[in-house]
Amino acid sequence: MSSAASPAQSQSGDPASRRMDPSRIAYQRPQPAGMVPDIFFGGGLSLAEDDPHWVPQAKDVWFKPLVLNVTQGFYVNILKVKKAGVLSRHRHFGPVHAFTLKGSWHYLEHDWVAREGDYVFEPPGETHTLVVPEDAEGMITLFHVTGGYSYVDPQGEALGYEDVFTKLEAAQRHFEARGLGSAYVEQFVR
């Protein structure tokens, strides 16, 4: 925000010229045809235990949906794991961006450990085994996952899969069970 006066303000100094400052006028034209609406999720990054948006995924594992983009095949969610151990081995179909919010985690296949404040990029095609270390009290990480992934055994044989549609179904069941209704999830769908 600039404190310098515009030429009109410095010349006239009157309040009417300040009201006409173009930097303070909202965009006046229509948005592109077919554009999907924004998502605003107040408190979306809240880590509160009693937040009803935490969807159970497995024992001691939950996710909180932020965006479930069924038209482009990606999702953004916060993954919460409450205790140490091996979470899963999986192969990605598309790129993944991860931002560690709390705790730590790593992959058996790499020598780094993601800690609070760290960013990780995972390329399409990578297979890795997610572990929350024994010295961590769990982890909470925001993941942007494109294309989903398949769960695999150590030799790469497929055991199952996860994608935006499985996340959507799990969230619908959870919100219905919490009394919010299955349609509650629609605010996250694009």
HELIX and SHEET records of a PDB file:
HELIX    1   1 PRO A    7  SER A   12  1                                   6    
HELIX    2   2 PRO A   15  ARG A   19  1                                   5    
HELIX    3   3 PRO A   22  ARG A   24  5                                   3    
HELIX    4   4 VAL A  164  ALA A  177  1                                  14    
HELIX    5   5 SER A  182  PHE A  188  5                                   7    
SHEET    1   A 6 VAL A  55  ALA A  58  0                                        
SHEET    2   A 6 VAL A  61  ASN A  69 -1                                        
SHEET    3   A 6 PHE A  74  VAL A  81 -1                                        
SHEET    4   A 6 MET A 139  THR A 146 -1                                        
SHEET    5   A 6 VAL A  96  TYR A 107 -1                                        
SHEET    6   A 6 ALA A 114  ARG A 115 -1                                        
SHEET    1   B 6 VAL A  55  ALA A  58  0                                        
SHEET    2   B 6 VAL A  61  ASN A  69 -1                                        
SHEET    3   B 6 PHE A  74  VAL A  81 -1                                        
SHEET    4   B 6 MET A 139  THR A 146 -1                                        
SHEET    5   B 6 VAL A  96  TYR A 107 -1                                        
SHEET    6   B 6 TYR A 119  GLU A 122 -1                                        
SHEET    1   C 9 VAL A  55  ALA A  58  0                                        
SHEET    2   C 9 VAL A  61  ASN A  69 -1                                        
SHEET    3   C 9 PHE A  74  VAL A  81 -1                                        
SHEET    4   C 9 MET A 139  THR A 146 -1                                        
SHEET    5   C 9 VAL A  96  TYR A 107 -1                                        
SHEET    6   C 9 THR A 127  VAL A 132 -1                                        
SHEET    7   C 9 GLY A  85  HIS A  92 -1                                        
SHEET    8   C 9 TYR A 149  VAL A 152 -1                                        
SHEET    9   C 9 ALA A 158  GLU A 162 -1                                        
END                                                                             
